[in-house]
Amino acid sequence: MPQIAKVIVDVPTMQTNRPYDYQVPVTLVDVIQPGMRVIIPFGNGDRKIQGFVLQVLDQLSFTGQLKAIEAVVDLTPAVNPELLSLSDWLAQQTYAFQITCLQTMLPSVMRAKYTKTATLTDEIPTDLQASLFNGNDELTFDQNLAPDKLKQLMQLQRQGKISVTYHVDNRAQVKQLTAIEPALSFEQLEEARMGLRKSAQKQSQLISYLQTLIDQEAPTLLKTILEKTTFTRENIRIGAEKGWLRQVKVEAYRNPYANAVQPTHKMTLTSEQETAVDAVVQSASTDASEVFLIEGVTGSGKTEVYLQTIDAVLQQGKTALMLVPEIALTPQMVQRVKGRFGDLVAVLHSGLSEGEKYDEWRRIERKEARVVVGARSAVFAPLEDIGVIIMDEEHEASYKQDESPRYHARDVAIWRSQYHNCPVILGSATPSLESRARAQKDVYHLIRLTQRVNQQALPAVELVDMREAMRVQKASNFSPALLAGIKERMQKGEQSVLLLNRRGFSSFIMCRDCGFVLQCPNCDISLTLHMDTHSMKCHYCGHEEAIPKICPSCQSRQIRYFGTGTQKVEAELQELIPEARILRMDVDTTRKKGAHAKLLKKFGDHEADILLGTQMIAKGLDFPDVTLVGVINADTALGLPDFRASERTFQLLTQVSGRAGRADKVGQVIVQSYNSENYAIQFAKQHDYEGFYQYEMAVRHRGGYPPYYFTVKVTVSHPEEALAAKKSFQIAKQMRPILSDQALILGPTPKSIARINNRYFYQIVIKYKQEPQLQAKLAEILETTQIDTRHGFKIGLDNEPLQFT
């Protein structure tokens, strides 16, 4: 029976969320499935574009003429039914195009230009191998392969007789190693030995060795033979030349964690931990899609709760997904999870190479990995039969994507839990106000871990008022109390962690004669001084230029550094304590692959006394000898024009404080501030999350901010400021008639940094409680403003934004 496929198309200049109907060619009837990528003709010129098949329907009553699918890109669906449904929901939820959501779910290796190779993995009829593979074992093919041959390849793949590999610009090829297998039978090899001269001892030994390999299922790696025997490459070459052996290529996974991981064992749980594990495992056993918010003080053993829960669901024959917020947290967390579950674990995060990500994704898809650990995008891992989804440090802003589709991993995790009927664990010492408010309303189940597993009290926090300190000492980043604390730890052989939430050498340079500050030519922001590269850099667009020695405005030589960065603090600390061994950890020192793990290993191996870094060191790090945590300046985020500034400050201070005293040694925290009476700092001093939550909720209620209101942000940018402003006012005018009196429109206003990379930014924020017409209007704006992109506009819609600056 004729079939019609509903295809969501990828038209770069004019996207749409409406699928188009295409005729399924006779050769592909009952072959094309939902989730496959296809090549279709589109528009008046019938240009060839790619699309995803959403549905395949029998053609019953339609008698008109349809364009036909030209070819399939995949032999099997690239996206399974769950992710296909998720893409539809995600497009509506994030005001994005479904095609964008589908491409976001695939590993980047499958989004690039590629060729595909079909490799025989089993015997097939000789005539088929001749007609399809030209007598070879491998075939490189694309969408231009004849439909009948494509259909034959699909049948062979379903029968498990071929494997298909993607090759992408030489970046993500399957890794192949040379292996050896005997080319003759035992008896034939014995005959070959009889024909050898008596002096050919090495060749005789090689034949004997090959005879031992005859019953092995898989070829033996050449690398292994060279390492474990006395044979050389020349011996192997001669054996191949004489026809005794074959050199073959075998697939090998790139292992991003190739070094041996120390196995770890279950720890005895505290009564609080046991209650948490039992509640989640009970939910998993009864296929209940419940959300558990585990609010556990730093050091309360949340990770062990996660690990024992994963163990329980694996024993039920299910899989597990665990999200961590940042690459910086991944090394230690991966060590723990791999230490417990070994090769069952796959890792997905941006620090891996394209090839490593590709291989890990294939291991998951092939069901070789049953536990996935990764950052935000790992939430789309193609796991099946998920038993639990865990989101560590659930309050972290890095779980929200900045570009379309602007999804929050927490929302996706909860959607997937409902699809799989499995529990979700949201874990944090400082949950986001939104999550904690949902727990208060019993939408989430709140579980508290109030005690540290080592029975140590939370570290004492000492606040140092830097206004007072500056009166009794010359300008310095270090108060006498903090310096004394660092020296005392060094004498005891203990370690210190110092947090400064800013990278670079100093914030900016300024002329003391005329007040000139060197600005980025592309952005409305001052350039940051970097002494390691002796340059001025923009952290927004990447512009870089030399450090000026003479003021460009008044030609004065009175150019001075202002502000504080990690490099400057490192230099000052080295001057104050010359014998100190300091490791600096910020974006600049961790650019290279594996740099995070190397720095943390050095610190863990006691190759440094002090770890100095930005907020990436505040969370997840667990070193037994860290007994002092110092916060250089607690006020960094408080001055930002963002209603979440106090929440972020409280979370950061609480998290970094938790790095001290995690083993059997007493910890201490010294927080330096110019604004020590601020309520966020005061509550952090007391480790009082509940007190902060109640206070901040009252502040949010008075201001009409989340979680009391929903928010949507519309951003308009253009190279000409007048046009960006005009378009943003037009959009605001469109919105007002469909909104009720209860909704609030803030703006349009320029963003706090109005120009970035030579584009001017204006934003509109809508605060609302219930607006039934809003979603449809925003979807309409998404569609209709596409034509504006041809005229230099970029228009972004962000549902529940985390950044308002």
N, C-alpha and C positions, 0 to 999 in steps of 0.2 A: 504493500500500500504506500502511495506517495506520502512524504513527510515534509513538515515545515519546521524550521528551527527559529526560535526567537533569540536574536543576537544583540548583545549590548556592544556598540561599536566604539572604536577609539579614533575619533576625529580630532586631531590636535587643535585645529582652529575653532571648532564649534562642537563641544561635548554636549551630550544629552543623556538623561536618565531613562529615556524611552527606548525599549528594545525594538529592533526592526525585524520583519519577517523575511526569511530567505528559504528558497527551495533547497531541499536536500537532494543532491544528485543520486540517481539510481544506484550508482556504485557505492555510495556511502549510507544508504538506507540501513537502519538497525546497527550502524557502526558509530555514528556521531552520538555523543552523550553530553548531557549538561556538564559544564565545567571545562570542556575542551576549548582550546583556542583555534580559531579558524581564520582563513583569509577570504575576504568578501569584496565584491565590487561595490563602490559607494558613490552616490552623486551622479551628476550628469555625465561627467567624464569617465565614470566607472573606474576611478582610481582604486588601487588595491590597498586595503587597510586591514588591520587585525581586529578581531572581536572575540568575546567570550559567549559561548552558547549557554543561555539561561534555561531553555526548555526545548524539548523536541515533541511535536504534536503530529498525530495522524491527520493528513489533509482530507477532510470529509466533504465540506461544502464549498470551499473557496475554488472558484473557476478562473480567476484572473491570472495574469502573467507575473511571476515573481523572478527577481534575480536569484541566481543559484550560488551556493557556497562553492568557491573555487578549489579550496584545499583545506586540509586540517594541518595544524601546526604540531599537535601532540598526538601520540598514539593512545594515550590514556588521559583522562581529565587532569588538567593542571591544578584544578581547585576542586576539593571534595564537596558533597552536598551541604555540609555544615557551613563551610567557609563561603559558599555561594549565597546561602541565606544570610549569613553574617554581613556580607558586602552590601546587601540591600538595606538592612537595618542601619548599617554604619553610614551609608550615603544620606539617609534621612536624618539621622541623629547629628551628623557633623556638617550638614549642608555642603556635601561634596558630591562629585559625580561617581557613580557606581564603578565605572571603568578605573578611576583613580584608586578606589578602595581595593579592587581586585588586584591591581598591579602592586599595591603596597603589601599585600599578603604574600607575594611570591619573593623568593630570594632574588637579589639584584642580578645574579647570574642568569636568571630566566627573563629578566626585563630588558636585557641588552640584545644587540644583534648576535646571532649565533648560527652555527651549523649543528646538525645532529648526526650521530653515528649509531647505526644498529650493528651490534656484534653478536655473532652466533654463540650461544652458551650450551647448545645441545645439538645432536644430529638432526638433520632434516633431509627429505628426499633429495637425491643427487640432481634430478632435473629442476627442482625448485631452487636449489642452491645455484645452479647454473644460470637460470633465467632471472633470479632476483639479485643474487650477489656476484654474478659473473664468475662463479666458481671460487670466489674469495670467502673469507670469514667475516668480512666487515664491509659495510656500505655507508657512505656519507650521503645524506639525503636532505631535501628541504621540501617546501610546500609545492614545488614544481614537479615532484615525482608523480608519475601516472597514477590515477585513482585506483586502478586494479592492483598495482604493486603496493600502494599504501594500505589497501584493505588486507592484502596478504601479510604485510608486516604487522598489522594490528592483531591478526589471528595468531601469528607466531608469538607475539608478546604475551597475549592472553594464555597461550600454552606454556609460557615460561621458557621458550626456546631462543629468545633473543633478549638482549638488554640494550636500552637506548641511553645514550650519553649526550649531554649538551656540551659544546665547546664554544667558549665566549671570548673572542678577541685574545686568545691565548692566556686569558686571566683565570679562567675557571675550568680548565681541562681536568678530566679525571687523571689523577696521579697514577702512573704506571711504573712498575718495577720489572726488571728482567728476572726471569726464573728459568729453571732447567728441568727438563723431563726426558726420560729415556725415549729414544726413537725406535728401538728394537725390542723384541721379546727377550726373555732370560736366555733361551737357547741360542738365539741369533747373536746375542752379546758374547756368549761362551764361544761360539764359532769364531767371532772376531778376535777373541783373545788367543785362540789357537794359532791364528795367522800372524801373531806378533813375534818380532825378534826377542830373544831372551833378554837383551839389554834394555828393552822398552818397559822398564819396571813401572814408571809413572803412568803410562798408558794402561798397563794391566791393572794398576790400583784404581784408575778412573773407571774402568769397565766394572770392576767389583763393586765400586761405590754406586754406579748406575743401576746395577742389579738389585741393590738394596732399596732403590727408589721405585721399583716397578709396581708394587702394590699400594703405593701412596695415592690418595685421592687427588691431592693438589700438587702442582709443581713446586719445587724447592727454590727459594729465592737465591739468586747468584750471590747476593751480599752475604747470606748465611753460610753458603758453601765456602766462600773465600775467608770468612771469619773463623769457621769451626774445623776446616780441614787444611791440608798443606797444598791443595791445588791452587794454581795461579790462573789468571785470565787466559794466558797462552795455552795451558792445558785444556781449558774449556773450549777455546777456539779450535784446537786440533780435533777434539772430540766431535764438535759440530761439523767440521770439514769432512771427517771420516763417516759421518752419518750415524754415529752412535747416540747422539743426543740432539734435542731441539732446544733453542733458546726462544722462550715465549714471553709475552708481556702479560702481567697480571695486575689487576686493579688494587690500589692501596689507598686507604683513607688518609688524608692529612689530619694528624692529631694535634690540635692546638695545645694539648696538655700531655705531651709525650713523656715528660719526666715521671718517674714512678711516684705515685701518690701514696702517702702513708695511710694504711687502712685505719679506720676508726671504729669504735664499738659503741653499742648502746650505753648511755649513761643512766644511772639510777635517777628517776624523776622525783622532784619534790611533789608534795601533795597538790600544789597549785598547777604544776605542769601536767600531772597525771589527769586532773580534772579537765584541763584543756584538750589533751589528746583524746580522752574518752569521749568527750562531747562531739568532736569533729569526726572521729572514726565511727561513732554511732550514726551520725548523719550520712556518712559515706555508705555505710552498710544498708541503710534504708532508702538509698537513692533520693536523698532530699537536697534540693538546691538552696541551702541556707548560707547566709553570710555571717561569719564569725569575726568580730573585731577583737583582736588580742592586744590589750593595752598593757604592756609589760615594761617595767622600769629597765633602764640599761643594765645589762648583766643578769637579767632574770631567766635567761635560757630559752628565749624564743626559738633560736635555731634548732635546739634539741627537740622542741615540740614539733617543728616542721619535719625534721628527719624521721621521727618515730611515726608521725602521721603518714608520711610517704611510704615508709616500710609497711605499714598496715594496709594501705590501698594496693600496693604491689602484691601483697599476699592474697588480696581479693581478685587478682588477675587484671587489675586496672592500671592506668598510667597516671603520671603526676606532672604538673607544670608549676615551676617556681620562678617568680619574677623578682629581680633585684634592680634597684633604681639606676645605678651607675657602674661604669666599667671599673671604677676604683674599688668598689665593693666586691667585684666578681672574683679576683684571685683567691681571697680567703674563703669565700662562700663556696666556690667551685671545689677547692681542696677538701672542704668538709663533706660536701655532697658526694664527690667522686670517691672520697675515702670510705664512705659508707656503702655506696652502690656501684662503684667500679665502672665497668664498660657499659652499664645500662644507661649512663648519663650522657646526654648531648648538651653542648654549650652553644648559645647563640648571642653574640653581642658585637658591637661595632668595632671592637678592637681586633677581631679576627680578620684574616685575609679573605678575599673573595672566594678563593678555593676552599679554605677551611669552612667558611659558612655554607658553601654549596655541599660539601661532604657531610657536615653535621645535619643539614636539612634532609639529605638523602637517607641518612641513617634513621632519622625520625620517620620519614615516609615509608621506609622499608620495614618499619616496626623492629629495628635492631636496637633502638634506644627507647626506653620506656619512661625515663625521667628527663625533662628538659629544664635547664637553668639558663636564664638569660635576661637581658634588659628589655626595654619597652616592646620592641617589635616581636620578641619571642612569644608574645601573647597570641600570635597567629600561627604558631607551630602546628604542623599537620598531624597532631596526636589524635588518636581515636580512643574511645572508651575511657575518657578522663575520669579519675576517681577523686582528685582534689586539685584545686588551683590555689597557690600561695603567693601572696604579694607582700614582700618584706619592705619595711620602711614605707608604708602605703601613703604617707603624707607628702612624699617627695614630688617636687614640681616636674622632675625629668620624666615622669610617667605620662605627661601630656605632650603630644606632638605639636610642634610649632607651625608646620605647614600642612596643606591639605592632603589627606583628611585629618583634621585637627581632633583626633580621638584621645580619650583618656584610657589608659590601659585598664584601669579599675572597672570602667563601664563595660569594656570588651570582655574582661574576665568574668564579670557577673552574667553577661549574656551567654557566654559559653557554658557557665555552670548550670544555667537553666536548660540549655540544650542537652547537656549530659546528665542532668539530675545529680549533680555532685556539689559538695560544699566548697566555699571560698574562705580562705583565711586572710584577713587584712591584719598585718602585724606592725606595731610601732610603739615606741615609748611616748611619742607625742602625736597621736592621731590628728588628721586634719579635722577642723571644726565641723565640716560637712559630714564626715563619717561618724564622729562622736555624737553629733546631733541625731543622726539616723539610729544610732544605738540607743539613745535616750528615748526615742519613739518606738523602740522594739522592732524597727525594720531590720536592724542587725542585732546579733546576739553578742552582748559585751562580756568578755572574759578578762579578768584582771590578774596579772602576775605582779604582786606587790613586793616580793622578796628577791634579792639576788641569790643565785644558786650557791655562791661561796659564803653566804650568811654575813658578808661584810655590809656595813652600812654604806649608803650612798656617800660619795666623797663630800667633805665640807667645802663650801664655796665661800671664798673671801672676795669681797668687792673692793677694788681700789679706785678711789676718785682721782682721776688724772688731773683734774683742775688743782687739787691740793698738792699732788705730787710735783706738778710743774712749778709750784711756788718755792719748793725747797731744793730743786735740782735743775740742772740745765736741760734744755729740750732733748728728750729721748723717747724712744718707743718703749723703754723698759722702766717700770717703777722699781724702787729698791726692793720691794717685797718679792716681785717676780724674779729679779736677778738672784736674790738670795736663795729662793726656792730652787732655781735651776742648779746653782752651785752645790747646794746641799744634796740634790739627787745624784749629781756626778760623783760626789765624794762617796756616796753609798753604793755606787755602781748601778743605780736605777736610771730610768729614762724619762724624758719629758716630751710632751706634744704641745706645739704652739700653733694657734690658729690666727691667721690674718686673712680676712675675706677680700683680698685684692691681690692681683698678680702684677708683675713688673717691678721696676725699681722705685718709681714714685708716680704719683697721679699725673703730674703735669710739670712743665717748666714755665717760669714767669719772669719777665723783666722787672727788676725792682725799681727801675727809673720811671718807666711809663706804664707798667701794669700789663704789657702785652703777654698773652698766652697763646702758644702755638696750637692752632686748630687744624683738624683734618680738612683738606680741601673738598672732600666729598660728603662730609657729615657734620652735623652741628654738635661736635664733641671735641674736647681737647685730646691731643696725642699723648700717649703714655711712653715714658722713658724706659728703655730696656738696655741695661748696661752690658749684658752678655753679648748682644749683637751691636752695641754702640749705635743704637738707632731709636727713632721715635716711631711708634706704631699705633694704628687705629685698631681697636678691638672689635669694631663693627664691620668695616669694609676691607681691612687688611692693608690699607695704605701704609707705606713705610718711607721714611726719609732720614737724612743725617741729623745728628744733634747740632743745633745752631750754636755758634760761639759768640755771635754778635746779634743783637736784637734786630729783626727785620724791619721793625717799625721806627725805632729811634737811633739805631746803630750803637747803642750802649753795650758794654761788655758785662753788665750786671745781670746776667742770666743765672737764675738759681732754681734748684729743685724744690718742689712743694708736694706735700702729701706723703703717703707711705705705701710701699709695695713690698712683696715678699723678698725680692732681691735686696732692697735697701735694708730691710730688717735683718736679713742674713748677714750682710756686710757689717752692720752695726754690732750684731751679737758676736760675730767673730772677733771684732775689735775689743769688745768688753770682756769676752771669755776666750782668749786665744787658743786654749787647749781643748775647747769644745769641738766635738765631731758633729757636724750639722748636715742633715739631709733636707733638701728643699723639694717640696712636692706641689707643683701647680701645673697649669696647662702648658707652660713653656718647657718644663723638665720632663713631661710625660707624653710628648708628641709621638715618640717612636713606639713601634709595636712592642708590647711586653714591658714597657718602661715602668708601669704601675707595679707589676709583680716584682720586678727586679729591685725597685726602691724599697718596697715593703719587706722583701726577703732580707735585704741588707740591714734594715732596722730590726727585724726579728732576730737576726744573727748577731745583734749587738755590735754592728760595725759603725754605729752612730749613737750619740747620747741624746740628740734632739731631732725630732721630726717637725719641721716647720712647713706649714702648707695652708692652702685655701680650704674652702668648705669640703673638698673631696676627702679630707682626713677626718672629718667630724663624725662619720658614721661607719658602723660595721667593723672597724678595726679592733682586734682583740690581742693585745700584747701583755703578758703577765707582769713585766717589769716596768710598765708605764705607771708611775705613781703621781706625776704632776701634769696637769693640763693648764696651759696659760692662754688666755684670750687677749690678744694685743689691743684690740679695739672692738668693744661689743656694740658700738653704735652704728657700724657701717651701713646696715640695711634700714635703720630706723628713719633715716631722712628721705627715703624714697617715697614718691607720690603714689602709694599703693596701699589699699586698705588692709592688705595681708602683711604689711611690713612688721607689725608687732608679733604676729603669729610666727613669721619666718625667723625673727630674732630669737624668740623663746625656744623654738624647735632646735635651732642651730646651737644655742648655748647648752640646752639640755643634752643634746646628742653628744657634743664634744666633751661635756663634763663626764659623760658615761664611759669615756675611754680610760679614766683613771681608776686604779684600785680594783681591777677586774679579777685578780687572783687572790693570794692570801696577804697581800701588802695593802696598807691603808693608803687611800688616794686623797689628793688635795687638788682643788681647782682655784686658780686666781684669775679673776675677770677684771680687766682694766676698762674703765668707761668714763666718758665726759658727761654722762647722763644717767648716773647710777640710780636715780630715784624713779626711772621709768618702770612702769608696772611689769612689762615683759621681763626686764632684767631682774626685778625683785622676785617675781614668781619663779624664775629659773634658778635663782640662788637657793630657794627653799625646795627645789625639785617638786614643785606643786603644780602638776598638770591640771588637776581638777579645779584648783583655785583660778588658774589662768583661764581655763575653759569657761567658767561661769562669768568671769569679769569680761572676757573678750566677747562672749555671746551678748552681753548687755550693750557693749559698744556697737556691735554689729546691728543690734535691734534698733538702737537709736538712729544709726546712720542709714538704715534700710539696705543692708548688704547681705550677701550670702552668709549663712544658709537660709536667711529669711526671705530672700528674693532669688529668682533665677536671673541670669545675665546672658546677654549676647553682645559681642563686640563686632562692629563692622569697620574695617580698615580700608581706606582708599589712598593709593599713592600714584604719583605722576612726576615726571621730571620738571614740570612747571607748577609752582605752588598755587597759582590762581586757578588752574584747571583742577587740581586735587581738591581744593576748597569748594569750588563750584559743584563738582560731582558729589561730594559728601553732603552738601546742603540739598541737592536734588534727591538723594536717597532718603535723607531724613524727612523730607517733604512727602515722599511716597509712603513712609512708614506711619506717620502721624494719624491719618484717617482710620486705619484699621486697628489702632490701639485704644484700649479703654482709658478712663480717667485714672485708674489705679497704676497704670504703667508710667515709667519715667524715662524720658530720653535725655541723656547727658551728651551734649555736644551738638553739632560737630566741633571738635577742637583739634589743634595740632597735637601730635604726640609729644611726650616730654623731650624726646630727641626728635625734632621735627624733620631733620634731613639726614638720611643715611644712604650712602653710595649714590649721591646725586639724585635721590628721589625724595619728594616731600610727602609726609605722612599725616593724614587726618583720620580721626576715629570718632565713632558714635558708639555709645554704650546704652543698651536698653535694659532696664531693670523691671521685672514683672513677676506676678504671682500666677495668674492664669490668663492667657491670651490665645483663644482658640484660632484666631486668624493669622497669628504670627508665623507659624511654621510654613504655611502655604505662601505667604508673602516673601519670606526669605528664600524659599525654593525658586520663586519667580525671579527674584533679584539675581540669584545664582545663574539662571538661564539667560535672562535678558541683558545682563551686563557683559556677557562674553564678547559682544561686538565691540565693547569699549577697549578690550585688550589689544585690538588692532591699532588703536590710537594711543597706545602707551600707558593705559591705566592698568593697575593691579588692584583687584577688589577681593578682600578676604573676609570670610564669615567665620567667627569663632564662637561656638556654643560653650558656655561656662568657661570663659578664659581664666587662666591663672596669672597672667601678666596684664597689667593695665597701664604700664609705663610706656 
